[in-house]
Amino acid sequence: MTTSPLDRAADSFAVELARHRTGRGLSKKQLATLMGFDPSYVSHVEGRRHRPTEDFARRAEAVLEASGAIWQRFRDYDELRHTRGDRAPHREPPAPGQWLPPGTGLIVEREQATLSYRDETYRCVIRRELYNAGSEPITRYLVRVAVDRYPGDPGRSNRHHREHPLTFAELQLHAHRLDGHEREAMHWRTKHDRDAFKEIWLLFENTGRRFPLYPGDRATIEYAYHVGPDKWGPWFQRAVRVPTRHLAVRLDLPAALDPQVWGAETSLSAEEGPLRTPVARREEDDRIIFDWAVDQPPLNGRYRMQWRFRAQPEGELTETGWLRPSDRMRGLGILQHGADLLRQPTRPFDLPREDRAARDVVDRLTATLFRLDELHPFSKGVGIAAPQLGIGRAAAVIRPPDLSGEPVVLLNPRVVDAAPDTDEQYEGCLSFFDQRGLVPRPLRIDVEHTHIDGSRVITSYEYGMARLVAHEIDHLEGRLYVDRMAPGVPLVPVEEYRHTGQPWRY
């Protein structure tokens, strides 16, 4: 079954309305009350039982302050509603004196967005050429600054920004209206202040005067801000929230870091896919410039540029420079290879007599696993053994590869049987975190271990979980995974493995 263009336009209006309503945290009843409609009316429009009217669209746009997005969707719908075939006359736009919702006549004729990385700081400069095609003066312009330290891992990123929120002090936000060579400062006011994003009204005024953008006039505005790499992930996204005729994006990155750049785009009507046109690359002294542009981008289209620095060590930035992955593990108290305790067999627990000591060790291991979530995504599962925390006792805690359920606790474990079939997969280790190695392991192992009450059981583990369990039992016996590798097989630096390594094949 297919729908008509008119039905699709009405659906797009309903989707846009619901998106802005939920973004403002309003119920349908609350929005209807603010708009002066019957409480059920918004529900009927969003449910496609009623078609939107011009009055409804104007009021929704004004209440939700959607920067023209809701009004544009209505205009698209209204255009189709008044069209009767290809030979029908085109409907005239609203009369110049007709009221429009605030800001709905605004058009971005050209946007140039530039992100540069210098002196270990990202600086973003946005320049927009605006045209007021409406009938009301525009006195403010809404902008959004958002950070995402770990794109693709929202849980980790949210936790990071809760502990390290973005602040206005570090942004050093400045805005200007440009007129030839003159720069008129623009004041700004906060709309939303959240840990990972800020929404800001740029005001067409300063302490000296006001300079609204009147109907039929044009103005160029520019704003700039700074963000450190501890909060800015390797991405730069532009979202089209106001009708835009030309969008250009530039990345200005150090050549010494050997940057590699790619991009993706998405919209309300299309899933995420690669940019439809390539990113241009050129060298300029000690910099590499990446340029990309698009004409007539769709409203609510999103364009993301992403990169990695191939010459930069995998790690995080501190006041003294970049930390290696092993330094990050060391900072959590995890012993690194070369420590004597990692080469010594552990002492088993006498259970249940030593149940308190066993519980204390397990609690320390579990707490460290949770802290690891803040530093690194472990999509294949992760385990930690007591010797890695400097404890010479036979205990290990393992989170399964699917990350579901409670961690598996092993006390006094030993392998009592193993399948003859083996495979080779790359393994990492919290105590050997700068590198990855190709390690053969059995596809199934049977492990005898002790419960806290002293009873002993045998548990069978297969595939990925078998590999994780065998790795931790090796730790308890004084081995590292490099002892299991075939002679002559090289270790792979983690920064290389991250971009070339394959997921486990089970």
N, C-alpha and C positions, 0 to 999 in steps of 0.2 A: 504494500500500500504506500502511495506517495502523497505528499502534501503539496499544496499550492505555494507559490512564493509569498502570497498574502498570509497564509497560515504560518509559514516559517518566520515572517517578519513579526507577526503577533507573538509567536513563541520567543523570539529574541528579545522583544520588549519585556515580556514577563520574566525572563531569565535575568535581564539587566536590573529590573526593579527588585527582584528577590535578592540579588547579589548585594546591592547597595543597602537594602533594608537590613539584612543580616549583618553586613559590615558595620552598621551603626548600632547593632544590638537591639533593634526594635522588633516587637511582635507585629503581626499583621494588624491587630486591633489598635495598637499604639500608633502605628503609622496612619491608619485611617482617621483616628482622632485628630492627629496633628494636621492632616490634610483637610479636615472638615467633611469627611465622608462617613457613610454608614459603616459600622465596624466590619461588616461582612464583605464590603466592596473590594478591598485589597485582596482578600482571599479569592474572590471570584475572578479577578483579573489575573492573579498569579496562577490560578487553576485553569486558565484559558476558557472559563465559562462566560466571561464578559470580555469584549474587545475594548482596548483603551480609547478614551476620548481625549481631545486636545486639552480640555480643562484638567482632567486627571493627570495627564503627562506633565503639564506645567507645574501643578501643585507638588507632584512627587519630586520633580527636579529641584524645586525651590526648597522643599523640606529636607531632602537627602543631600543637597549640595553636591550633586554628582558631576560637576564640571562639564555639563552638557551631554553626558553619556546617555542618560534616560531620554532627554529631549531628542537626541540624534536618532535613537531607536524608534521613537514615535514618528519622527519625520520620515524615516525609511518606510515604516508601515503605512503612514498616511499617503505617501507618494504612490504606493501600489494600490491603495484603496481607491484613489481617484483616477487611476489609469484604466482605460477600457480598450485594451488591445494596442498594437504597435502604432496605429494611426490616430489614437486618441490624443487630444491636445495635452501638453504638459501643464500641470497645475502651477499657478503663479505662487511665489513665496509669500509669506505674510506681509501685509502692508507695513511700511517703515514705522508708522506710529503705533503698531500693535505691540502689546506688552509681551515680553519674553522672560522666562525665568532668569535670574541673575547669572551672568557668565555664560549663558547658553549660546551667545553669538560669537564666542571666542574661537579663533582658528589659529593653530600654529602653522605658519607658512614654511618655517624651516627650523629644525633643531640640529645643533651640533653638540654632541656629548663627547667629552675627552676625559679619559682616565690615564694618569701617568703615575709611574712608580719611581720615586727618587728618595734617596737618603732613608730607605726603609720606611717610607710613608706613601700611602696612596692619596693622590689629590684629584678630585673630580671637579670639572668645570662644565656647566651646562649653559649654553646660549640658545635662546629661543626668540625668533622673530614672530611677533603676535599681530593679529589683525582682529579688530572688533567689528564683526559683521552683524551684530545685534542692534538693539535699539536703546540699550541702557549703558551708562558708563561703568567701566570695570575698575574697582578700587583695590582688588587683591587677587592673588594667584596662588593656588595650592600646589605645593611640591612635597615629595616624599623621599626620605633618605632611609634606606633599609640595608642591613648587613646580615650576612649568613656565613658564619665562619666555616661550617662544614656542610656545603651543599650536598644534597642527597642523603643526609643523615639528620633529619629534623630533630629527633630526640636529643642527640648529642649537641647539636647547635643550640637548641633551646636551653639546655642545662648550662652550656658555656656562657650564653649571654645573660642568663639570670645571675651568674656569679661575676660576670664582667660586662655590665650593661654599657651600651653606647651612651655617651654624654654630650651635651651641647658644648661643654668646655673644650673637648677634644676636637669636635667638628670644626670649630673656628669658622662658622658660617658667615659669609659675606654675600650681599646681593646688590646689584646696581641696575639702573636703567641707562642704556647707552644711547647717546645722541651724537653721532659723528665721533669726534675725539673726546667728547665730554662724558663723564661718568657721574650719574646722579645716584647717591646712596639710597637704597630702599630699606626701610625698617621691616622687621618680621615679627610674627607672633605665633606662639605654639598652638597647634590644634590638638595633636596627640603626642604624648611622650611615653614611649614604651622601651623595654630593654633592647630590642633589636631593630626598632624603627622609630622615626620621628616624622610627623606630618606638620608642615609649617606653612602659614600664610605669609607670602611675600606681599608687602603693602606698597601701593603706589603713593608713598609719602615718606617724609623724613622730618627732622626737627625744623627744617627750613620752610617746607611747603608741601602741598599735595599736588599730584599730577596724574589724575585719573586717565584711563585709556577710553576716550570718548568714541561713540559709534562712528565708524568710517575711518578711524585713525589707526596707525600702526606704531608699534614700539618694539624695541629689542631689549630683552632683559637677560642678565647673566648672574648666575650664582655659583659659588664654589665652596667646597668643604674638604676636610682632611680626615682620614681614618687610618689607623695603624694596622699592620698585617696580623696582629693578634686578634682582631675582630673582623677583618675583611677577608672573605674567602676568595679563591681564584676565579671570580666571575664578575660580570658587569651586565646588568639587565636594564633594558628600557621598556617601559610599559606605556602604551598609547592610550591616554585617558581623555584627551581632547582631540577633536578632528585635526589631523596633521597631514600636510602635503609632502613634506620631505624630512626624512630622519637620517642623520649621519652619525656614525659612532667611530671613535678613534681610540686605540690603545697605544700608549707611548711607554715602552718597556726597555730595560737595560739589555744591550746586546750581550754583555758579559754573562748574563744568566741564561742565555740561549732559550728564549721563550718559544713555546709552541701554542698556537691559538686556533680555536675552532668555534663554531656557533650553532645555536638552535633557535627555533621560533615556534610559537604556538598561538592559538586564538580560541575564542569561544566555539568556533565551528570546526576546529581542526586539532588533532593530537599533535604533540611535540614532534618535530622533525628537524632535519638540518636546514640551515639557512639556504634560501633558494638561489642566492648568488654568492660567489666566493668572496672571501676576505682577501683584500690586497695587502701585500707585504713589501716594505722597502726599508733599506738601511740608511741611516742619517747620522754620521759621526759614530758615537758609541751607543746609539739608540736604534731600536727596531720599531717602526711605525706600522700598525695594522689599521686599515681603513675599510669600513663597510657602510653601505647606504641603501635606502629603499624609498621609493616614491609611493605616495598614497597608501600608507600602511593602514590596515583595518583598525577600527576602534576596538580597544581592549586587546590588540595584538601585543605579544611580548617577545622581545628579541634578546637573547642572552649570548654574550661572548664569554668564553672560558679559556683558560690557559694553564700551562704548567711551566715551571722553570727547570729545564733539564740539567742545568749546570749548578743548581742549588741543592745542597744536601737536604735529604728528607728530615724534617725536624720542625722545631718551632723557634720563633725569634725571642730572644731575651735582651736585656740591656747590654750584655757582653757578647752577643752574636747568636748564631744559629746553634741549637742543641741537636746532637745526633739522637736518633731513636733510643740508643742504649743509655744516653744521658737522662732521657725522660724516665726510663725504667729505673735507673739508679736513684732518681729523685723520689721514687715511691718506696725505696728501701729494698729493691730487688737486686740481689747479687748478680754480677755479670761474669762471663766466662773468664777464667783465670783465678777466681776465688777458690781457695782450698776446699771449702765445705761442699762445693758442687761435685767434687770428685771422691767424696767419702760416703760409704753406705750408711743409711740411717738406722736409728734404734727403734724397734717396734714398741708399741704401747702395751702395757700389761692391763688388759681390760677384763672386768669393769673397775679394777682397783684404781687405775689412772684415768677414770672417765673425766674428771675435772680438767686435767691437763690436756686431754684430747680435745675437749670442747673448746678450750681457750685457743688452741692452735687452729682448729677449724674456723673459729670466729675471725681470727686474724687473716686467714687465707681468704675467706669469703668477703671480708671488708676490702681487701686489696683488689679482688675481682671487680667490685662495684666501683672503686676508684679508677680502675683501668678503663671503664666505659667512658670516662671524661677525656681520655687521651687518645683512644684508638678504636675504630670499629672492628670487631672480631666476627666477621660474617661466617667463618668456618668453625666457630667455637673457640674456647680458650680454657686453659688449665693452669694451675699453679701448684707447686709442690713446696712442702715446708722448708727444704734446704735453700730454696730461692729467697726466703726471708731470713736466712741465717739460723734456722731451727733444724737441728739434726734428728728429727723424729719422722716416723713413717706415716705421713698424712698428705693427702692431695685433694684439691677441689676442682671440679671440671664443669664448665658450662657446655651443654651439647651444641652441635653445629647448627641446629635449627633455632637456637636461643630460646626454646620453649621450656617451661617447667622450672623446677628448682635445680640448682647446681648439684651434681653428683659428688658425694663425699666418699673417699676411699681411705680406710685406716688399715695399716699393715697389709697392703695388697701384694699379691705375687701371681704371676702368670702360671697357670697349671696346665694349659693346653693351648695350642694355636693351630689354625688351619694351614695346610700346606700351600694354599694359593696366596700369593702376595701381589702387591702392586707398588709403584713408585709415585709419590706425590711430593710437591714442595712443602716443607715444614718451616715454621718460624719458631722462635723460642724467646720468652721474656728475658732470658739471660744471655741471649745471642741475637739481639734484636736488630742489629745493623745489617744482617744478612739472612738469606733464605737458602735452604739446601734440599736437594732431591734425595728422599729417604725411602728405602723399601720397607714395607710393613706387612704383616699378615692381615688378611681380610676379616678374620675372626679370631678373637682371643677369649679364653675362659679365665676369669680372675677370682681367686679366693681372697676374701677380705673379711674384716671383723666389724661387727656392729658395736655400738657404744656399750651394750649390755654384756659384751664378751662372746656372743654367739658368732659362729663363722659360717659364711655362705659362699656359694660360687655363682658368679654372674657372668653371662656371655655378652660380649660386645662385638658389633660388626661395623665394617666400613669406616666411616669418618669417626665414629665414637671409639672404635677399636684403636684407631691411630692416635687419638688424643689420650686415651687411657694408657696405651703402651708408652707414649712419650713421657707421661708423668711418672710411671713406674720406673722408667729408666733413671729419672732424676733421683728417686728414692734409693736406687742401687748405685749411684755415683757415676752415671753415664750422661752424655749429651748426645743430641741427635747426630752430630758430626761423626760420632763413633760408629754409626750405622750406615753411613754413606759408602758407596762403592769407591775403591781407590781411584784417584785421578779425576773424580767428578768435582768441578769447581763450585764454590759458593757464589751466590748471586747477590750483589749489593741490593738492599731493600729499595732504593730509589729506582733501580732498573727493574726489579721484580714487580714493583707496583704497576708498571705500565706494560709489562710483557708477560707476567705470570698468568697461569690459567687456574680457574677454580678447581677444586677437587671433583673428580669424575666418579661419582657413586650413584 
